[in-house]
Amino acid sequence: MRILSIQSSVSYGHVGNSAAVFPLQRMGHEVMPVYTVVFSNHTGYGSWGGPLLTGDNVRDIVRGIDDRGGLNDVKLVLSGYQGGNDIGDAILDAVALVKQRNPEAIYACDPVLGSASSGCFVAPEVQSLIRDRVVPQADLITPNQFELGFITGTDPLTLEDTLAAVDQVRAQGPKTVLVTSVMRPDRPEGTIEMLAVNSDGAWIVQTPHLPFKANGSGDVTTALFATLLRESDDLAGALARTAASVFELLENTLNSGERELQLIESQDAYVQPKHHFEVRQVR
């Protein structure tokens, strides 16, 4: 399957395309990365080097791919963090062009806005961009529970709250929603969940909650889930496989004692994960 992934790039560590591309290639997919920034490392370190690309840069690259006929068989477009309207507009233009070339293509967006622990960490311009313009154009979105609440103007805590918020955002455009980092109050201690919903129903998967933050894990989660779902059209199966692969990646990273994702060392997890977690239908 051919995938167009428009995300950031770092030389040291793994976030954005530097997290998403390799697992998909290891699974056997043809990934065309388009970079929105080219940095030495992710900004969580406090300092970095390298340039921001402009929306016109992104358009030029996508146009060049199109000139080679490279968009004709793209089945999936991925995007993650969007730094502002300039890049956001370029991504939406790319999505429109891909769908013009192949109407069966889908757009999967990770609407990066913040987290429950840190709150919203993007500029007001980006908040409006994601909520009002990007989400309605996406076929699949992968917000965490905080981002789902921000997009919908709700505060989902219980499973019922979260399902209601998903229904609200699905009415805006996205057919499929994967909610990551679901932390409902009545879950067993030491666990965390993901919830996937489309027109076929809603499924939840629970894994142990590993006690650390790993930059780039959301980028891997979105890439794996969107690709597995696009391949199989099996929501429950894509959820189960994504949970198993990402948990193994995070477990390996925690055990390594390293700050950065052990992305390469965990390569077998993307094709044959060791773990299996039960997926339960909740609607």
N, C-alpha and C positions, 0 to 999 in steps of 0.2 A: 504494500500500500504506500502511496506517495503522500507525504505530509509536508505542509508549509508551516514552519514554526517561527513566529516573529517575537523575539524576546531578547533580553540582555545577554551579554557574553562576558565572562571573566576568565582570566588566564590562571589565576590561583584559586582553587576551590571549585565549588559546583553550585551555581544558582542559575536561573533562567535557562537559556539554551544550553549552557554548560552543565546543567543538570538533566535536562529533558531529552537531549538528542541521543546520547549514547545508549540509554536503556532501550529506546525505540529501535535503534540500529541493531542492538544485540538481539532484539526480537525479530529482526529480519525486514524492517521497514526502511524505505528510502525517505530520508528526512532532508529537507532543504531549509537550513537555518538562515534567517535574516536577523541581523543584530540591530538592536535599538541603542545600545551603548557598547563600548569596547573598553572594559575596565581591567585593571590589574587584579582586583578582588572585590567582593561585595562591600557595600557601604557600611555594614555593621562594624567593621574594624575601625571606623572613624576617619581613616585616610585612604586614599586610593589614587591611582593615576589612569589616564586614558580619556578618550573623547566621548561625548554624547553625539549620537547621530541625529539628524533632523528628519522630519517627516518626508521631505523631498528626497533625502538619501534613501529612505526605505522605499519610496515609490520608484526611484530609479532602479533599485535592485530587483524589485518585483517585476517591473516592466522588462528588464533584461531577461529574467526567467521566462516571462511570457513570450518574448521574442523567440526563444528557443523551443516554444511549445510545451514548456515545463509545467504550466498550470492546467493543461487540458485534462490530466488524469489525477489531479489532487483530490483526495477524498476527505481530508481533514485539515483545517487551519487551527493552529494553537496560538494563544497569546497569554501573557502573564502581566506583570507589573507594567503600567502605562504611566509615564512621567508627566503627561499633559495633553492638551488638545492637539498639539502638533503631531505627536506620534499616534494618538488615538484616532485622529482623522485618517492618517496613512494606513493604519491597520484596518479600519472599516472600509477604506477604498480597496485594499487588497482582498478583503473578504468578498466584496461585491464583484470584483473582477474574477476571482476564483469561481464564484457561483455562476457567473456569466459563462465561463468556459465549461463548467461541469455543475449543472443544477443539483446534482445529488451530493455535492460536498456539504459538510457541516462545519460550523464555527464553534469551537470550544474555548471558553474564556475563563480564566481564573481572575475573578474581580478583586484584586489585591487592594485592600483598604486599611486593614489593621487586624487587631486580635483582642480577645477579652482581657489579656494581661496588660497590653500597652495602649489600648484604645485605638482611635483612628490616627494613622501616622502619615497620611497623604494630604496634599494641599486641597483647599476647597474646590479649586478648578478640577482636580482629579476626581473628587467625590461626585461632583455633578456629571462629569464625563461618564464615569462608570455607571452610576445609577440611572441617568436619564437617556443616555445615548448608546452605550455599549451593551448593557444587559438586554434591552429590547431587541437588539440585532443578533444576539447569540442564540445558538440552538442548544447549547449545553453550557452550564456554568457550575463552578466548583467553589462556592463561598465557604468559609468557616462559619460557625454559628453566629459569631459577632457580626461578620460581614452580611450574612443573611438578614439579621435584624436591622442593620444600618440601611440596607437597600430598601427594605419594606417598611421602615419606620416602626418596627415592633421590637419586643424584647423576648425572643423565644428562649424559654428555659426547659419546660417539659417537652416530652415527645409530641403531645398534642399541639402545643404552641409552635413547635418547629414545623410540623406538618402543615399547619395553617399558614405559616409564613411562606413555606414552599409553594403552596397553592396560589398564594398572592403573587409571588414572583413569576410563577409559570404563566399566569394570566397576562403578564407583560410581554411574553415572547418565548423564552427558553422552554423547550419541550422536556428537557431532562435537567435535573438538579442533583448534584452530589454535595451534601453538606458534610464538611470535614470538621474534626475537633468538636463533636457533639458531646456536651458535658451536662446531661440532664441530672437533676438532683437525686433521682432514685436509682441511678445506675450503681452496680456494685463498686465498692471502694477499689481504687487502683486500676480502673478501666477507662477506656475512651472509645467513642463510637463514630462510625460514619453512616450516613443515611442517604440512600439513592431513591429518587422518585421520578417516574415518568407516567405516561398514560396507562401503562400495564399494571402499575401498583407502586408500593413503597416497601423497601427492604432496608434492614439495619444490620450492621456487623459490629461486633465488640472485640476489642483486643486489649491486652495489658497496656497501661499508660506508662511509657518509658519516661523517666524524670529528667528530661533535658530538651533544649530547643536546638533544632538542626535546620539551619538556613538551607533552602532549596528543596526541602522535603515536599512542600506543597507543589512545586514545579514538577517534581517526579510524579506525584499523585495524579495531578491533572493529566499529564501526558499519558500515563499508563491507563487510567480509567477511560479517557476519551478514545484512545486507540483500541483498547479491548472491546469497548462497546461498539465502535464503528465496524470492527471486524466481525463481531458475532451477533449483534443486536440482542444480546442476552444481558439484561441489567443486573440480575442477581449474580450471574457468573462473573461479569466484569467487576462487580463490587468485591466479591470474594477473592478473586485473583489479585486485585489491586491491594487489598488489605494485607494479604499474605506477603506480597512482594515488598511493600513499603515497610511493613513491620520488620522483615528480615534485614532490609537496608539499615533501618534505624538501630536495630539490635546490634548489628555489626559495627556501626559507627560508635555506639555507646561503649561497646566492649573494647574498641580500639583506643579509647582515651583521647582521640583526636577531635578537633572542633569541626572540621569539614566532613561532609558526607563521604563515606567510603564507597563511592559510586562504582569504581572500576572493580574493587575487590569483591563487590556484591553482585557481579554481573550474572551469575547463575540464578539469582533470585528473580530476575525478570522473566526468565523462560521456564524455570522449574522451582518455584519457591518451596522451602522445606515445611513451612507451616500451613495449617488449614484452619480457618475460623468459620464458625457457623453463621450463615446468613439467614435472618429470620424475616418473614414477610409481616409487616405491621399494618398493611391496608390493601 
